[in-house]
Amino acid sequence: SSASKPFFEGQTPEVAKQEKKKTGWAKQHMQYSRCFVNVVTTFGKRKGPNANSEVLCNPDFL
């Protein structure tokens, strides 16, 4: 019977592509750029990659 079959058999709706994380050489290039290219020359010891500035994170600090 034709009543039980779907109208478009075997087709799924087209979905727009989503943003996703970089992989492979693109990810390595991003890490290299973050570590060596975009360095800010400051005095004292170098800040770690996970260091959050207290002034930037806390607006009531000033």
N, C-alpha and C positions, 0 to 999 in steps of 0.2 A: 504494500500500500504506500502511496506517495505522501500520506499525511504524517508519517513518522520520520521521514527523511528531512534533514535541514536543507534550507534553500541553497546556500553555498556550501557544498560538501567539501571538506578538506581544507578550508581556508580559515585563517585566523586573522583578526583585525590587525592592521599595521599600527605599530606603536613607535613614537618618536624616540630617538636614542637619548640616553641620559649621560650626564657627566660621570666619569669614573676616575679612579686613581691611576696615575701613570705607572707603567711597568717597564722592565727591561732597561735598555740604555737610556731612555728618556728619564727614568727615575734616578739613575746614577748621575746623569748630567745635572738634574735638579739639586741633588745632594752636594755635588762638587761645587756648583755655583753658590749654594748657601754657605758652604764652609770656606771656600778660598777666594771667590771672585768678589762677592759683596761684603768684604770685610770692612768694618768701621774702625779706624785707628783711634784707640782710646788709651789712656794711661792705665797702668796697673795690670792685674791679671786679666786674661781673656774670660769672658762670660761663657758659661756652658750653653748648649743648644736648647735646654729646657728652662733657662732662667727667665723668670718674668719680672719686669721692673715693677717695683712697688708703687711708683708714681703713676705708671700707665694703668695698672690694674685697679687701683683704689682712687676714685675721684675725690674722696674726702680727705686724702692724705695732705694736700696743700693747705 
